[in-house]
Every structure is written in C-alpha cells, then in structure tokens.
Amino acid sequence: MNPLKTIVALALLVVMTGCASVNMAPNQESTQAKEFVYPEGGKAGVYVFRKDSPFGAALKKDIWINGECIGESARGVFFYHQVEGGQEHEVATESEFSPNTMTLFAEAGNNYFIEQYIRMGAFVGGANMRQHEEESGMREVNKLDLAAGGNCSREL
C-alpha cells in the first residue's frame, strides 16, 4: 500500500474516533432535565442529543435554535431549550460545508427530541439531525449528560 495513503487513512481514523469534550452542566441540572416535565406558560421543550457513539467522537458540532447558539455538542451529551409553543422553529447543526437545518412545529406543553448524528463527509465528518418519538427520545436522553450551553465555535 502507498505510504501516503496509509498516513491519510490513519489520520482520518484518529479524527473519526478520538474524543472531544465540552463544558458540562452540574449533575443536578442534568438529573432535573431528565424528569421530562412538560413546560408551562405557552412553552415547548426541545431536547437535542448526540448518542455516545465512537464514530466521530473527536468532532464537536454547534447547534442553534432560531439562530441562537444552544451549544457545542460532543458524543454522549444533550441540551435542553424551551421555545414558544404554537410556532415553527428552525433547528440547525454545523456540518461540513454549511449548516443542516430542520423545521420543528412545537406545540405548547410538549417536549420534542432531536438527535444530532455524525456522518461521513468529503473531508471531515458532517452532522445532520432527525426527530425521535417522545418515548425513544426520553430513553436516549436518559443515557446522556447535560452539556452547558452557549459555547458555539462559529456564527450561524
């Protein structure tokens, strides 16, 4: 095998399986968020999570809701953010070349669960999102820890 190809392959493997860390919220806040209390006052709750998968573990990816920085994700973390109910909201994640976005219609008094996942890109891993049903979302979030928000590395 070509030595240059070997070096590139090993570098890609390190980037895709290394470990990234982000600032974490106190354990008490994480435990409280996992009670999944339904929001009041016309609000809806949005949980954005990233599973504890070794694939893309070295990558941190920003998350925004309605252009507001929610935080920078790493494997095994989640964020909780309240939004106005009865409205559409844009949820975005940093990807390889430009943000990937999805529209979420949030009804007041409900919780919503969005998984951010890493996928292969042309040069580095990108990120995308998918919505989960409430039951599977709660099950996934229960395995994770709450990250401290507001530490995006880029502007949307």
N, C-alpha and C positions, 0 to 999 in steps of 0.2 A: 504494500500500500504506500502511496505517496506520503512522505513525512509531513508535508504541509497540510494535506487532508486530515491526517491523524491529529495534528495540533488543533486545527479548526474544530474537529469533532469533539475533542476533549474540552476545549474552551466552551463550546455550546453546552456540553453535558454539565459542566460546573455552573454555568449561568442558570440552566433549567432546573438544577437540583440543589443548589446552595440554599442558604437560609437567610431570609430577610426579617428584620424586626421593626416594629413600630411602637410608639408610645401607647401604653395600655391604661385603661381606666381602673380605678380601685375595684377590688373584688366585690365589695358591697354593691357598687353600681351595676356590675355585671350580673350579680345574682338578682338584683331588683328588676333589671331589664328582662330577665328570663322568666319572670312571673307572667308576662304577656297580658298585662292589664290593658283593657280596651280604653283608648283615650276618650276624654270628655271634652266638652266645650267646643264642639264642631271640628275637632281634630281627628286625624288618622295617624296611625303609627306605621313607619316604614323601617323594616329590618333589612339591611344589606349585608350579606355574609359571603365569606370565602372559606370553602372547606379546607381542612387540614391535609391537603394533598401534597406529596413531594414534587409533583410536576409543577415547575415554575416557581418553586419555593423561594428562589433568590430575587424574584420580581416583586416590586411594590407598585401598586397602581392606584391612582387617585379616583375618588368617587365624588360626584356632585349631584345635588338635587336642586332643580330650578336655578342652576348657575352658582349655587352656594357650595363651597367646599365642605363635604361631610368628613372626609379624612383620607388617609393613605392606607390602603389595605396591604396585608400580608397574609400568608396562609394561617388558617385557624382563628380568624378574628371576625367580629361582626360590629356593625354600627346600628344605632337606633336613632331615628329622627322623626319628629312629628311635623305633619304638614296640614294645611287647611283641607277639610273634608268637602266633598261635593265638587271637586275640581280635578282637572288633569295636571299632572306634574311630570317634568322631564327628569329622568334619572340617567346619568351619563357616567361612563368609566373611561379612563385613559386607555388607549390601545396603542398599537404600533405606530400608526401614522396620524390618526385623528381620533377624537372621542367616538365611542359607540354609544348610542342613546336608545332609550325606550320610553314610551309614554305610559304612565300609570294613572288610571282614574281611581282616585281614593275617596271612598265613601266615609263620612264621619262615623267615628265609633268603631272602626275596623282596623285590624293590623294586616300589613302586607309584607311578603317575604320575597326578596330578590337575591338570587345567587350571582355573584361575580365569579367568573371562571377564566382561567388562563388557557389560551390556545396557541398553537404554533403560528409564528409569523415568518415573514421573509428573512428578517434579520434578528429580531428578538421576539419573545412571546408577546402576544397581544391579549386583550381582555374583552370579554363580552358578558352579557347578562341574560338571565332567564328568570321568570317569575315562578314561584312554587305555591302550591296549595298551602293553606294555613297549617294543616297537620304535619306535612312533611317539612315545612319551613321551621316550625317550632322544634321538631325533632333534630334538625340540623343545627339550629342556633344553640340548643342545649349542650352540644358538644364543644362549643367555641367560647372564646373570651371576648369581652367588650373592649374595643380599641378606643383610645382617646381621639376625639375628632378634631377637625380643622387644621390638619398638617399637610395640605396638598403641596406637591412639589412644583406644580405648574398652574397657570391660569387656564380656565376653560376656553 
